């Protein structure tokens, strides 16, 4: 595998980590569905914003993580 594959892997890892807050927001929304004082609109807005932020590429972080993955592979002999 080369650096291009490492770059793709890094992007996937960052996206998965970025989607974790959205999962917690969905959990909070489902637990508070019967609570009349819970602001479901604000929670939905925050959830959508976290999903969008997770899908927007963080190019600097992706490059750093890809370089780390690549160097780990080179150091371990490509196993």
Secondary structure as a PSIPRED ss2 file (coil, helix, strand):
# PSIPRED VFORMAT (PSIPRED V4.0)

   1 X C   1.000  0.000  0.000
   2 X C   1.000  0.000  0.000
   3 X H   0.000  1.000  0.000
   4 X H   0.000  1.000  0.000
   5 X H   0.000  1.000  0.000
   6 X H   0.000  1.000  0.000
   7 X H   0.000  1.000  0.000
   8 X H   0.000  1.000  0.000
   9 X H   0.000  1.000  0.000
  10 X H   0.000  1.000  0.000
  11 X H   0.000  1.000  0.000
  12 X H   0.000  1.000  0.000
  13 X H   0.000  1.000  0.000
  14 X H   0.000  1.000  0.000
  15 X H   0.000  1.000  0.000
  16 X H   0.000  1.000  0.000
  17 X H   0.000  1.000  0.000
  18 X H   0.000  1.000  0.000
  19 X H   0.000  1.000  0.000
  20 X H   0.000  1.000  0.000
  21 X H   0.000  1.000  0.000
  22 X H   0.000  1.000  0.000
  23 X H   0.000  1.000  0.000
  24 X H   0.000  1.000  0.000
  25 X H   0.000  1.000  0.000
  26 X H   0.000  1.000  0.000
  27 X H   0.000  1.000  0.000
  28 X H   0.000  1.000  0.000
  29 X H   0.000  1.000  0.000
  30 X H   0.000  1.000  0.000
  31 X H   0.000  1.000  0.000
  32 X C   1.000  0.000  0.000
  33 X C   1.000  0.000  0.000
  34 X C   1.000  0.000  0.000
  35 X C   1.000  0.000  0.000
  36 X C   1.000  0.000  0.000
  37 X C   1.000  0.000  0.000
  38 X C   1.000  0.000  0.000
  39 X C   1.000  0.000  0.000
  40 X H   0.000  1.000  0.000
  41 X H   0.000  1.000  0.000
  42 X H   0.000  1.000  0.000
  43 X H   0.000  1.000  0.000
  44 X H   0.000  1.000  0.000
  45 X H   0.000  1.000  0.000
  46 X H   0.000  1.000  0.000
  47 X H   0.000  1.000  0.000
  48 X H   0.000  1.000  0.000
  49 X H   0.000  1.000  0.000
  50 X H   0.000  1.000  0.000
  51 X H   0.000  1.000  0.000
  52 X H   0.000  1.000  0.000
  53 X H   0.000  1.000  0.000
  54 X H   0.000  1.000  0.000
  55 X H   0.000  1.000  0.000
  56 X C   1.000  0.000  0.000
  57 X C   1.000  0.000  0.000
  58 X C   1.000  0.000  0.000
  59 X H   0.000  1.000  0.000
  60 X H   0.000  1.000  0.000
  61 X H   0.000  1.000  0.000
  62 X H   0.000  1.000  0.000
  63 X H   0.000  1.000  0.000
  64 X H   0.000  1.000  0.000
  65 X H   0.000  1.000  0.000
  66 X H   0.000  1.000  0.000
  67 X H   0.000  1.000  0.000
  68 X H   0.000  1.000  0.000
  69 X H   0.000  1.000  0.000
  70 X H   0.000  1.000  0.000
  71 X H   0.000  1.000  0.000
  72 X H   0.000  1.000  0.000
  73 X H   0.000  1.000  0.000
  74 X H   0.000  1.000  0.000
  75 X H   0.000  1.000  0.000
  76 X C   1.000  0.000  0.000
  77 X C   1.000  0.000  0.000
  78 X C   1.000  0.000  0.000
  79 X C   1.000  0.000  0.000
